[in-house]
Amino acid sequence: MAGGWSRDGAVNEQIEASISDELARMRARRAPQGESAEDCAECGEPIPQKRREALPGVKLCVDCASGRDRRQVARGGINRRGSKDSQLK
């Protein structure tokens, strides 16, 4: 089904591209890189050796990391076509 000036399958391609972009962003965010810190960057408590081995590059203790994960991040704004994404919600 073509819509207006778009070719067949253009909408599906846009959806697939949006999904793959979001997955790549999530994977990059989840994977800490570099040397693990021995002390938490937020509270200064020591990070257990087992956690540093399990997550190379970790900078936060379990409590601070779980607190940061609980915070909601407002996402939205502009979609690929340059218009507000309210129609996608």
Residue frames as qw, qx, qy, qz and C-alpha x, y, z in Angstrom:
[[0.000, 0.890, 0.457, 0.000, 0.00, 0.00, 0.00],
 [0.422, 0.209, 0.007, 0.882, 1.53, 3.26, -1.10],
 [0.154, -0.815, -0.467, 0.308, 0.60, 6.46, 0.65],
 [0.069, 0.942, -0.051, -0.326, 0.91, 9.67, -1.31],
 [0.432, 0.791, -0.428, -0.067, 4.39, 10.07, -2.76],
 [0.419, -0.520, 0.741, -0.074, 5.95, 7.19, -0.82],
 [0.497, 0.272, -0.761, -0.317, 6.80, 3.91, -2.50],
 [0.876, -0.266, -0.305, -0.262, 5.44, 0.53, -1.41],
 [0.850, -0.200, -0.355, 0.333, 6.90, -0.62, 1.90],
 [0.262, 0.571, -0.247, 0.738, 8.33, 2.77, 2.86],
 [0.548, -0.633, 0.122, -0.533, 6.36, 2.92, 6.11],
 [0.965, -0.253, -0.057, 0.038, 7.52, -0.56, 7.14],
 [0.704, 0.332, -0.219, 0.588, 11.11, 0.34, 6.32],
 [0.063, -0.664, 0.214, -0.714, 10.82, 3.45, 8.49],
 [0.781, -0.523, 0.070, -0.333, 9.41, 1.42, 11.39],
 [0.957, -0.023, -0.114, 0.266, 12.16, -1.20, 11.08],
 [0.473, 0.502, -0.233, 0.686, 14.84, 1.50, 10.94],
 [0.350, -0.682, 0.181, -0.616, 13.42, 3.17, 14.06],
 [0.919, -0.374, 0.016, -0.121, 13.39, -0.14, 15.93],
 [0.869, 0.150, -0.153, 0.447, 16.96, -1.01, 14.93],
 [0.193, 0.642, -0.227, 0.707, 18.17, 2.48, 15.92],
 [0.584, -0.628, 0.164, -0.488, 16.55, 2.16, 19.35],
 [0.978, -0.189, -0.042, 0.079, 17.97, -1.33, 19.88],
 [0.676, 0.379, -0.212, 0.595, 21.46, -0.11, 18.97],
 [0.104, -0.685, 0.224, -0.686, 21.09, 2.81, 21.39],
 [0.799, -0.506, 0.092, -0.311, 19.97, 0.49, 24.19],
 [0.951, 0.022, -0.122, 0.283, 22.83, -1.96, 23.57],
 [0.440, 0.529, -0.243, 0.683, 25.37, 0.85, 23.62],
 [0.361, -0.671, 0.192, -0.619, 23.93, 2.19, 26.86],
 [0.915, -0.367, -0.002, -0.168, 23.93, -1.21, 28.60],
 [0.905, 0.112, -0.142, 0.385, 27.51, -2.11, 27.85],
 [0.323, -0.911, 0.189, 0.171, 29.93, -0.31, 30.17],
 [0.796, 0.480, -0.151, 0.335, 33.38, 0.08, 28.72],
 [0.152, 0.751, -0.428, 0.480, 36.83, 0.67, 30.10],
 [0.346, 0.142, -0.785, 0.493, 38.28, -0.06, 33.49],
 [0.516, -0.642, -0.550, -0.140, 35.92, -0.83, 36.37],
 [0.107, -0.689, 0.309, -0.647, 35.97, 1.59, 39.26],
 [0.414, -0.051, -0.823, 0.386, 36.78, 0.25, 42.72],
 [0.021, 0.380, 0.566, -0.732, 34.57, 2.84, 44.41],
 [0.250, 0.714, 0.650, 0.072, 31.12, 4.01, 43.32],
 [0.286, 0.306, 0.188, 0.888, 31.16, 7.25, 41.31],
 [0.303, -0.671, -0.309, -0.602, 28.05, 8.55, 43.10],
 [0.668, -0.707, -0.080, -0.217, 28.24, 7.48, 46.74],
 [0.081, 0.745, -0.615, 0.246, 31.91, 6.45, 47.14],
 [0.823, -0.293, 0.436, -0.217, 31.14, 3.00, 48.57],
 [0.176, -0.408, 0.839, 0.315, 33.39, 0.14, 47.44],
 [0.786, 0.271, -0.247, -0.498, 32.12, -1.89, 44.47],
 [0.821, -0.266, 0.503, -0.058, 32.37, -5.65, 45.19],
 [0.164, -0.444, 0.765, 0.436, 34.95, -7.60, 43.18],
 [0.406, 0.286, 0.864, 0.087, 32.29, -10.01, 41.83],
 [0.353, 0.828, 0.337, -0.275, 30.32, -7.07, 40.38],
 [0.040, 0.791, -0.413, -0.451, 33.45, -5.63, 38.76],
 [0.274, -0.204, 0.885, 0.318, 34.20, -9.02, 37.20],
 [0.399, 0.488, 0.775, -0.046, 30.62, -9.54, 36.00],
 [0.314, 0.902, 0.294, 0.026, 30.29, -6.05, 34.48],
 [0.617, -0.055, 0.103, 0.778, 33.60, -4.79, 33.07],
 [0.148, 0.363, 0.186, 0.901, 33.67, -1.00, 33.15],
 [0.373, -0.732, -0.562, -0.097, 31.11, -0.65, 35.93],
 [0.202, 0.415, -0.231, 0.856, 31.21, 2.70, 37.75],
 [0.492, -0.431, 0.118, -0.748, 28.25, 2.45, 40.17],
 [0.159, -0.090, 0.917, -0.356, 27.39, 0.22, 43.11],
 [0.056, -0.369, -0.905, -0.204, 24.20, -1.86, 43.00],
 [0.033, -0.679, -0.566, 0.467, 22.14, 0.64, 45.02],
 [0.043, 0.590, -0.135, -0.795, 23.11, 3.66, 42.91],
 [0.042, 0.084, -0.783, -0.615, 22.68, 1.75, 39.64],
 [0.040, -0.485, -0.872, -0.053, 19.20, 0.52, 40.58],
 [0.006, -0.705, -0.358, 0.612, 18.22, 4.03, 41.70],
 [0.047, 0.444, -0.404, -0.798, 19.39, 5.45, 38.39],
 [0.033, -0.125, -0.895, -0.426, 17.50, 2.74, 36.48],
 [0.011, 0.591, 0.764, -0.259, 14.27, 3.61, 38.31],
 [0.063, 0.569, 0.034, -0.820, 14.38, 7.23, 37.15],
 [0.586, 0.602, 0.537, 0.073, 12.22, 7.85, 34.12],
 [0.255, -0.294, 0.349, 0.853, 13.76, 9.58, 31.17],
 [0.493, 0.677, 0.296, -0.460, 11.39, 11.64, 29.05],
 [0.335, -0.104, 0.689, 0.635, 11.81, 10.68, 25.43],
 [0.400, 0.731, 0.545, -0.090, 9.97, 12.14, 22.54],
 [0.110, -0.623, 0.235, 0.738, 10.22, 15.07, 20.30],
 [0.490, 0.591, -0.317, -0.557, 10.80, 14.65, 16.60],
 [0.871, 0.067, 0.487, 0.027, 10.43, 11.47, 14.57],
 [0.574, -0.061, 0.544, 0.609, 12.24, 10.61, 11.31],
 [0.300, 0.663, 0.521, 0.446, 9.91, 12.72, 9.20],
 [0.237, 0.178, -0.131, 0.946, 10.65, 15.81, 11.28],
 [0.442, -0.516, -0.219, -0.700, 7.22, 16.08, 12.85],
 [0.425, -0.414, 0.575, -0.564, 6.09, 15.57, 16.41],
 [0.267, 0.093, -0.955, -0.087, 5.78, 11.92, 17.36],
 [0.466, 0.001, 0.499, -0.730, 2.39, 12.27, 19.06],
 [0.795, 0.215, -0.221, -0.523, 0.81, 10.16, 16.32],
 [0.562, 0.292, -0.771, 0.067, 3.15, 7.29, 17.26],
 [0.138, -0.222, 0.741, -0.618, 2.02, 7.05, 20.88]]
